[in-house]
Amino acid sequence: MLLASALLALLILTGAVWVVTLRNLFRAALSLGLVLLGVAGLFLLLEAEFLAFAQILVYVGAVLTLIIFAVMLTAKLQGSAAPASRQQIPAAAVSVGLFAALASATQPLVWPAAGSSAAVSLVALGQQLVTTLVLPFEVISLVFVAAAVGAIALAASGQSEDRQH
């Protein structure tokens, strides 16, 4: 378990570094997918299967697809070189300091043993989604449909402008 979590942490860290350092936006988006899959793997190690599958469906499936479509619909895939700044070294020092503070603050925590919390039934969750939570569920569905229609409209208007030029 410790080896698996260390490997997943390495995968997440590597993917996160690639997200912020790669110049190609498409490859950076794919690296974000690697990070999100690593987080889903951590959820699986913590025996939170529902969260892992929700992570894959919502973030990897929906959000990453939206980001990739946005990147592909833009004309410029290569980022321009950012000018060097004297603020990079202090910003890196502050980031490392914040990471060290957060890491040291979470170390003395006593985590509950696996299986000590009350198990949440997926059947009960599913029943709540279609009974008491049906309105928010349907509103989210409508937002996704509106986003898809908007993306199609943007893509279609871009194609018609290309044909006119």
GROMACS elastic network, one bead per residue, 0.5 to 0.9 nm:
[ bonds ]
;  ai    aj funct       b0    kb
    1     4     6  0.50958   500
    1     5     6  0.61333   500
    1     6     6  0.85043   500
    1    45     6  0.72783   500
    2     5     6  0.52005   500
    2     6     6  0.60711   500
    2     7     6  0.85766   500
    3     6     6  0.50452   500
    3     7     6  0.61135   500
    3     8     6  0.85695   500
    4     7     6  0.51103   500
    4     8     6  0.61476   500
    4     9     6  0.85227   500
    4    42     6  0.86958   500
    4    45     6  0.80124   500
    5     8     6  0.50056   500
    5     9     6  0.59917   500
    5    10     6  0.85074   500
    5    41     6  0.84189   500
    5    42     6  0.66190   500
    5    45     6  0.73293   500
    6    10     6  0.61488   500
    6    11     6  0.85763   500
    7    10     6  0.50297   500
    7    11     6  0.61550   500
    7    12     6  0.86228   500
    8    12     6  0.60863   500
    8    13     6  0.84682   500
    8    38     6  0.55933   500
    8    39     6  0.77280   500
    8    41     6  0.69397   500
    8    42     6  0.68218   500
    9    12     6  0.50595   500
    9    13     6  0.60043   500
    9    14     6  0.84461   500
    9    38     6  0.74206   500
    9    39     6  0.84629   500
    9    42     6  0.82734   500
   10    13     6  0.50765   500
   10    14     6  0.59719   500
   10    15     6  0.84368   500
   11    14     6  0.51963   500
   11    15     6  0.60782   500
   11    16     6  0.85089   500
   11    34     6  0.75221   500
   11    35     6  0.70138   500
   11    38     6  0.64055   500
   12    15     6  0.51477   500
   12    16     6  0.60219   500
   12    17     6  0.86031   500
   12    32     6  0.89304   500
   12    34     6  0.70274   500
   12    36     6  0.77424   500
   12    37     6  0.83172   500
   12    38     6  0.55150   500
   12    39     6  0.71596   500
   13    16     6  0.50559   500
   13    17     6  0.61870   500
   13    18     6  0.86058   500
   13    35     6  0.75731   500
   14    17     6  0.52085   500
   14    18     6  0.62609   500
   14    19     6  0.86916   500
   14    31     6  0.85903   500
   14    34     6  0.89369   500
   14    35     6  0.81368   500
   15    18     6  0.50287   500
   15    19     6  0.61567   500
   15    20     6  0.89154   500
   15    28     6  0.85571   500
   15    30     6  0.87955   500
   15    31     6  0.50447   500
   15    32     6  0.63979   500
   15    33     6  0.82326   500
   15    34     6  0.58579   500
   15    35     6  0.52737   500
   15    36     6  0.89963   500
   15    38     6  0.88719   500
   16    19     6  0.50027   500
   16    20     6  0.66055   500
   16    21     6  0.86950   500
   16    28     6  0.89243   500
   16    31     6  0.70488   500
   16    32     6  0.67732   500
   16    34     6  0.84723   500
   16    35     6  0.62988   500
   17    20     6  0.54882   500
   17    21     6  0.60793   500
   17    22     6  0.83238   500
   17    31     6  0.86898   500
   18    21     6  0.51102   500
   18    22     6  0.54795   500
   18    27     6  0.83617   500
   18    28     6  0.63316   500
   18    31     6  0.61383   500
   18    32     6  0.82195   500
   19    22     6  0.60381   500
   19    23     6  0.89084   500
   19    25     6  0.84546   500
   19    27     6  0.78748   500
   19    29     6  0.68786   500
   19    30     6  0.82348   500
   19    31     6  0.55624   500
   19    32     6  0.59816   500
   19    35     6  0.88525   500
   20    23     6  0.83304   500
   20    28     6  0.72172   500
   21    28     6  0.79554   500
   22    25     6  0.71685   500
   22    27     6  0.69842   500
   22    28     6  0.57501   500
   22    31     6  0.89994   500
   22    79     6  0.89043   500
   23    26     6  0.89001   500
   23    27     6  0.81120   500
   23    28     6  0.74959   500
   23    77     6  0.83152   500
   23    78     6  0.58976   500
   23    79     6  0.53160   500
   23    80     6  0.78270   500
   23    81     6  0.83693   500
   24    27     6  0.54782   500
   24    28     6  0.62704   500
   24    29     6  0.87757   500
   24    77     6  0.58515   500
   24    79     6  0.65209   500
   25    29     6  0.61093   500
   25    30     6  0.86274   500
   25    68     6  0.86796   500
   25    71     6  0.66774   500
   25    76     6  0.88786   500
   25    77     6  0.56876   500
   25    78     6  0.66464   500
   25    79     6  0.73383   500
   26    29     6  0.50977   500
   26    30     6  0.63441   500
   26    31     6  0.86625   500
   26    67     6  0.88402   500
   26    68     6  0.65766   500
   26    71     6  0.63758   500
   26    72     6  0.75575   500
   26    77     6  0.69918   500
   26    78     6  0.89218   500
   27    31     6  0.61426   500
   27    32     6  0.86092   500
   28    32     6  0.62708   500
   28    33     6  0.87497   500
   29    33     6  0.64688   500
   29    34     6  0.88416   500
   29    64     6  0.70455   500
   29    67     6  0.68722   500
   29    68     6  0.63990   500
   29    71     6  0.83167   500
   30    34     6  0.64985   500
   30    35     6  0.88690   500
   30    64     6  0.79833   500
   30    68     6  0.80534   500
   31    35     6  0.64113   500
   31    36     6  0.87161   500
   32    35     6  0.50076   500
   32    36     6  0.62179   500
   32    37     6  0.86007   500
   32    60     6  0.86385   500
   32    64     6  0.76467   500
   33    36     6  0.50346   500
   33    37     6  0.61024   500
   33    38     6  0.85222   500
   33    59     6  0.82240   500
   33    60     6  0.58256   500
   33    64     6  0.64478   500
   34    37     6  0.51543   500
   34    38     6  0.61964   500
   34    39     6  0.87478   500
   34    60     6  0.87173   500
   35    38     6  0.50531   500
   35    39     6  0.63424   500
   35    40     6  0.87483   500
   36    39     6  0.50854   500
   36    40     6  0.63332   500
   36    41     6  0.86897   500
   36    55     6  0.73102   500
   36    56     6  0.74282   500
   36    59     6  0.69263   500
   36    60     6  0.62792   500
   36    64     6  0.89933   500
   37    41     6  0.62469   500
   37    42     6  0.87525   500
   37    52     6  0.86633   500
   37    55     6  0.78360   500
   37    56     6  0.66623   500
   37    59     6  0.89047   500
   37    60     6  0.70308   500
   38    42     6  0.63582   500
   38    43     6  0.87354   500
   39    42     6  0.50060   500
   39    43     6  0.63578   500
   39    44     6  0.87243   500
   39    52     6  0.77496   500
   39    55     6  0.78237   500
   40    43     6  0.50055   500
   40    44     6  0.63420   500
   40    45     6  0.87732   500
   40    49     6  0.86479   500
   40    51     6  0.74131   500
   40    53     6  0.71492   500
   40    54     6  0.84410   500
   40    55     6  0.58120   500
   40    56     6  0.65073   500
   41    45     6  0.63243   500
   41    46     6  0.87018   500
   41    52     6  0.67985   500
   42    46     6  0.62683   500
   42    47     6  0.86942   500
   42    48     6  0.87517   500
   42    52     6  0.78713   500
   43    46     6  0.50314   500
   43    47     6  0.63612   500
   43    48     6  0.52153   500
   43    49     6  0.65992   500
   43    50     6  0.85248   500
   43    51     6  0.63731   500
   43    52     6  0.51047   500
   43    53     6  0.88550   500
   43    55     6  0.87086   500
   44    48     6  0.55329   500
   44    49     6  0.53663   500
   44    50     6  0.86208   500
   44    51     6  0.80669   500
   44    52     6  0.58305   500
   44    53     6  0.87419   500
   45    48     6  0.74930   500
   45    49     6  0.86101   500
   46    49     6  0.81824   500
   46   114     6  0.77214   500
   47    50     6  0.87509   500
   47    52     6  0.88264   500
   47   114     6  0.78464   500
   47   115     6  0.85913   500
   48    51     6  0.54704   500
   48    52     6  0.63341   500
   48    53     6  0.88891   500
   49    53     6  0.62220   500
   49    54     6  0.84731   500
   50    53     6  0.52515   500
   50    54     6  0.59942   500
   50    55     6  0.84043   500
   50   122     6  0.78050   500
   51    55     6  0.58800   500
   51    56     6  0.85355   500
   52    55     6  0.50287   500
   52    56     6  0.63091   500
   52    57     6  0.86761   500
   53    56     6  0.50288   500
   53    57     6  0.60429   500
   53    58     6  0.83836   500
   54    57     6  0.50622   500
   54    58     6  0.57084   500
   54    59     6  0.77408   500
   55    58     6  0.54614   500
   55    59     6  0.53369   500
   55    60     6  0.67280   500
   55    61     6  0.84525   500
   56    59     6  0.57306   500
   56    61     6  0.60271   500
   56    62     6  0.86554   500
   57    60     6  0.59498   500
   57    62     6  0.66018   500
   57    63     6  0.89652   500
   58    61     6  0.54477   500
   58    62     6  0.50617   500
   58    63     6  0.64192   500
   58    64     6  0.86199   500
   59    62     6  0.55684   500
   59    64     6  0.61103   500
   59    65     6  0.85972   500
   60    63     6  0.61169   500
   60    64     6  0.51052   500
   60    65     6  0.72112   500
   61    64     6  0.60753   500
   61    65     6  0.60157   500
   61    66     6  0.86903   500
   62    65     6  0.52038   500
   62    66     6  0.61710   500
   62    67     6  0.87308   500
   63    66     6  0.50294   500
   63    67     6  0.62253   500
   63    68     6  0.86326   500
   64    67     6  0.50016   500
   64    68     6  0.60895   500
   64    69     6  0.85328   500
   65    68     6  0.51013   500
   65    69     6  0.61296   500
   65    70     6  0.85416   500
   66    69     6  0.51467   500
   66    70     6  0.61372   500
   66    71     6  0.86221   500
   67    70     6  0.50202   500
   67    71     6  0.61449   500
   67    72     6  0.85654   500
   68    71     6  0.50471   500
   68    72     6  0.60692   500
   68    73     6  0.85237   500
   69    72     6  0.50361   500
   69    73     6  0.60000   500
   69    74     6  0.86275   500
   69   151     6  0.83859   500
   70    73     6  0.51762   500
   70    74     6  0.63839   500
   70   151     6  0.85430   500
   71    74     6  0.53857   500
   71    75     6  0.81452   500
   71    76     6  0.82538   500
   71    77     6  0.70058   500
   72    75     6  0.73621   500
   72    76     6  0.86943   500
   72    77     6  0.77006   500
   73    76     6  0.89625   500
   73   154     6  0.86321   500
   73   155     6  0.70702   500
   73   158     6  0.85427   500
   74    77     6  0.72169   500
   76    79     6  0.74134   500
   79    82     6  0.85057   500
   81    84     6  0.89034   500
   82    85     6  0.86305   500
   84    87     6  0.87412   500
   84    88     6  0.80264   500
   85    88     6  0.58997   500
   85    89     6  0.86372   500
   86    89     6  0.67731   500
   86    90     6  0.79367   500
   87    90     6  0.55336   500
   87    91     6  0.59993   500
   87    92     6  0.85673   500
   88    91     6  0.51082   500
   88    92     6  0.60825   500
   88    93     6  0.86240   500
   89    92     6  0.50897   500
   89    93     6  0.61960   500
   89    94     6  0.86721   500
   90    94     6  0.61468   500
   90    95     6  0.85382   500
   91    94     6  0.51242   500
   91    95     6  0.61340   500
   91    96     6  0.86606   500
   92    95     6  0.50056   500
   92    96     6  0.61747   500
   92    97     6  0.85283   500
   93    96     6  0.51859   500
   93    97     6  0.61055   500
   93    98     6  0.86136   500
   94    98     6  0.61011   500
   94    99     6  0.85333   500
   95    98     6  0.51537   500
   95    99     6  0.61384   500
   95   100     6  0.85897   500
   96    99     6  0.50488   500
   96   100     6  0.61214   500
   96   101     6  0.86008   500
   97   100     6  0.50922   500
   97   101     6  0.61558   500
   97   102     6  0.86238   500
   98   101     6  0.50533   500
   98   102     6  0.61145   500
   98   103     6  0.84399   500
   99   102     6  0.51842   500
   99   103     6  0.59538   500
   99   104     6  0.84852   500
  100   103     6  0.50776   500
  100   104     6  0.60281   500
  100   105     6  0.84221   500
  101   104     6  0.52856   500
  101   105     6  0.60450   500
  101   106     6  0.87273   500
  102   105     6  0.50458   500
  102   106     6  0.62837   500
  102   107     6  0.87655   500
  103   106     6  0.54240   500
  103   107     6  0.63742   500
  104   107     6  0.53217   500
  104   108     6  0.77163   500
  105   108     6  0.69439   500
  105   109     6  0.80537   500
  106   109     6  0.56789   500
  107   110     6  0.84287   500
  111   114     6  0.88332   500
  112   115     6  0.83996   500
  112   116     6  0.66051   500
  112   117     6  0.79335   500
  113   116     6  0.56340   500
  113   117     6  0.83238   500
  114   117     6  0.75956   500
  115   118     6  0.75114   500
  115   119     6  0.75582   500
  116   119     6  0.85370   500
  117   120     6  0.89501   500
  120   123     6  0.87060   500
  120   124     6  0.76048   500
  120   125     6  0.76716   500
  121   124     6  0.52125   500
  121   125     6  0.63695   500
  121   126     6  0.86612   500
  122   126     6  0.60127   500
  122   127     6  0.84856   500
  123   126     6  0.50606   500
  123   127     6  0.61455   500
  123   128     6  0.86239   500
  124   127     6  0.50445   500
  124   128     6  0.61906   500
  124   129     6  0.86631   500
  125   128     6  0.51123   500
  125   129     6  0.62824   500
  125   130     6  0.89507   500
  126   129     6  0.50773   500
  126   130     6  0.66040   500
  126   131     6  0.87356   500
  127   130     6  0.53921   500
  127   131     6  0.60704   500
  127   132     6  0.81519   500
  127   133     6  0.88661   500
  128   131     6  0.50613   500
  128   132     6  0.52704   500
  128   133     6  0.57452   500
  128   134     6  0.76965   500
  129   132     6  0.64764   500
  129   134     6  0.55290   500
  129   135     6  0.88876   500
  129   136     6  0.87270   500
  129   137     6  0.68001   500
  130   133     6  0.61882   500
  130   135     6  0.86713   500
  130   137     6  0.79613   500
  131   134     6  0.54500   500
  131   135     6  0.86928   500
  132   135     6  0.77934   500
  133   136     6  0.57778   500
  133   137     6  0.61843   500
  133   138     6  0.87405   500
  134   137     6  0.50078   500
  134   138     6  0.60685   500
  134   139     6  0.85879   500
  135   138     6  0.52013   500
  135   139     6  0.61603   500
  135   140     6  0.86624   500
  136   140     6  0.61566   500
  136   141     6  0.85573   500
  137   140     6  0.53058   500
  137   141     6  0.63335   500
  137   142     6  0.88558   500
  138   142     6  0.62221   500
  138   143     6  0.86393   500
  139   142     6  0.50743   500
  139   143     6  0.62498   500
  139   144     6  0.87171   500
  140   143     6  0.50135   500
  140   144     6  0.62846   500
  140   145     6  0.86838   500
  141   144     6  0.51646   500
  141   145     6  0.62775   500
  141   146     6  0.86565   500
  142   145     6  0.50068   500
  142   146     6  0.60539   500
  142   147     6  0.85137   500
  143   146     6  0.50586   500
  143   147     6  0.61266   500
  143   148     6  0.86266   500
  144   147     6  0.50573   500
  144   148     6  0.62052   500
  144   149     6  0.86650   500
  145   148     6  0.50813   500
  145   149     6  0.61770   500
  145   150     6  0.85149   500
  146   149     6  0.51078   500
  146   150     6  0.60188   500
  146   151     6  0.85451   500
  147   150     6  0.50298   500
  147   151     6  0.61071   500
  147   152     6  0.86104   500
  148   151     6  0.51157   500
  148   152     6  0.62256   500
  148   153     6  0.86036   500
  149   152     6  0.51109   500
  149   153     6  0.61103   500
  149   154     6  0.86054   500
  150   153     6  0.50161   500
  150   154     6  0.61116   500
  150   155     6  0.85325   500
  151   154     6  0.51074   500
  151   155     6  0.61049   500
  151   156     6  0.85239   500
  152   155     6  0.50820   500
  152   156     6  0.60301   500
  152   157     6  0.85530   500
  153   156     6  0.50777   500
  153   157     6  0.60821   500
  153   158     6  0.85102   500
  154   157     6  0.51914   500
  154   158     6  0.61330   500
  154   159     6  0.86857   500
  155   158     6  0.51225   500
  155   159     6  0.63210   500
  155   160     6  0.88233   500
  156   159     6  0.51461   500
  156   160     6  0.63242   500
  156   161     6  0.87257   500
  157   160     6  0.51540   500
  157   161     6  0.62248   500
  157   162     6  0.86472   500
  158   161     6  0.51966   500
  158   162     6  0.62538   500
  158   163     6  0.88080   500
  159   162     6  0.50611   500
  159   163     6  0.63465   500
  159   164     6  0.88424   500
  160   163     6  0.51574   500
  160   164     6  0.64208   500
  160   165     6  0.89665   500
  161   164     6  0.51892   500
  161   165     6  0.65176   500
  162   165     6  0.53980   500
